[in-house]
Amino acid sequence: MSRSLRSLDKKELFFATLAHDLKNPVQAQLLSLKMLSDGAFGKLNSSQKDILNIILESSNYMHNMLISILNSYKFDNCIIYLAKKEFSVDELIENCINEIKTFAESKNLNIIYKPCGAQIFADAIQLRRVISNLLNNSITYSFKDSNLTISILTNENNIIFSFENTSPEIPDDIKEHIFEKYVSGASTGFGLGLYFSKQVVEAHNGKIYLECQGTSNKFIFEIPKNNSTKASIEW
């Protein structure tokens, strides 16, 4: 049975209120960015327009994610129902790359991605959260002046996403539990990104795993190309 916001405990209510309050400034940002992009405050050159469109797209994604989180509290208390649709894998990956491009440049990382032309039927917002987590982790731990390679493979049933980087070796005790809640190799952060990514992938009837060989690491997840079964993620 659905629970109203009135029935949430103090911690749940805090996060629900935070998500709600974050939504308002993001909506204001979206409106301002759209006005800028449309030339309401003066003509923009092509470079300015390109960077503005990247920020606008990223802000729109953030707004959609906040709505999704807020609805999970409003209707089912931390249960997110997957909203599946058909979309381009290349567009999803390119949006994620644009979002973290500046972070990658700060470490002089070269992001390698060859468009695959694949389509997938899945929840675009939740998959973007998975990919963003994997990219941010890869950049955070990568050696400076190295490569981050994104590869997409397809077989008869699945699409396989691979994120390969070079970094200090991951300790065995971290590798063994890396997709568990609160496990992190960093001194900061909550260790929830990979845990949540696992929940999203498994809700899509897929799997996520890590392959390591010395300083070479591959985070890989694979999900069905077409799966119309209703599913949810419970936090």
RAQUI-V986604 format. One record per backbone hydrogen bond with DSSP energy under -1.0 kcal/mol. CO is the residue of the C=O (numbers start at 1). NH is the residue of the N-H. E is the energy in kcal/mol with one decimal. If there is no record, write none. Layout:
# RAQUI-V986604
co=<CO:CO>
nh=<NH:NH>
e=<E:E>
This chain:
# RAQUI-V986604
co=<4:5:9:10:11:12:13:14:15:16:17:18:19:22:23:24:25:26:27:28:29:30:31:32:33:34:35:36:39:45:46:47:48:49:50:51:52:53:54:55:56:57:58:59:60:61:62:63:64:65:66:67:68:69:70:71:78:80:85:87:88:89:90:91:92:93:94:95:96:100:101:102:104:104:105:107:110:112:118:120:122:123:124:125:126:127:128:129:130:131:132:133:134:135:136:137:138:146:148:149:151:153:157:158:159:160:161:162:163:164:165:166:171:172:177:180:191:192:193:194:195:196:197:198:199:200:201:202:207:209:211:213:215:216:217:218:219:220:221:222:223:225:231:233>
nh=<7:8:13:14:15:16:17:18:19:20:21:22:23:26:27:28:29:30:31:32:33:34:35:36:37:38:40:39:42:49:50:51:52:53:54:55:56:57:58:59:60:61:62:63:64:65:66:67:68:69:70:71:72:73:74:75:235:233:122:120:92:93:94:95:96:97:98:99:100:104:105:106:107:109:108:145:148:150:89:87:85:127:128:129:130:131:132:133:134:135:136:137:138:139:140:141:142:110:112:164:162:160:225:155:223:153:221:151:219:149:217:143:175:176:180:183:182:196:197:198:199:200:201:202:203:204:206:205:222:220:218:216:167:213:165:211:163:209:161:207:159:121:82:80>
e=<-1.4:-1.2:-2.8:-2.1:-2.0:-2.4:-2.6:-2.4:-2.5:-2.0:-2.7:-2.2:-1.4:-1.6:-2.1:-1.8:-2.4:-2.5:-2.0:-2.3:-3.0:-2.3:-2.0:-2.3:-2.9:-2.0:-2.7:-1.6:-1.3:-2.4:-2.2:-2.1:-2.1:-2.2:-1.6:-2.0:-2.6:-2.3:-2.2:-2.5:-2.1:-1.9:-2.2:-2.3:-2.3:-2.4:-2.2:-2.2:-2.1:-2.4:-2.9:-2.5:-1.4:-1.3:-2.4:-2.5:-2.4:-2.7:-2.2:-2.3:-1.7:-2.7:-2.8:-2.1:-1.9:-2.5:-2.5:-1.7:-1.2:-2.4:-2.5:-1.6:-1.2:-2.5:-1.2:-2.2:-2.6:-3.0:-2.3:-2.2:-2.4:-2.4:-2.0:-1.6:-1.7:-2.6:-2.8:-2.1:-2.4:-2.7:-2.6:-2.5:-2.3:-2.5:-2.6:-2.1:-1.3:-2.4:-2.8:-2.8:-2.6:-3.5:-2.9:-2.3:-1.9:-2.4:-2.2:-2.5:-2.3:-2.6:-2.7:-2.3:-2.6:-2.2:-2.4:-1.3:-1.4:-3.0:-2.1:-2.0:-1.6:-2.2:-2.6:-2.5:-1.9:-1.1:-2.1:-1.8:-2.4:-2.8:-2.7:-1.9:-2.2:-2.5:-2.1:-2.8:-2.2:-2.8:-3.3:-1.9:-2.7:-2.5:-2.2:-2.9>
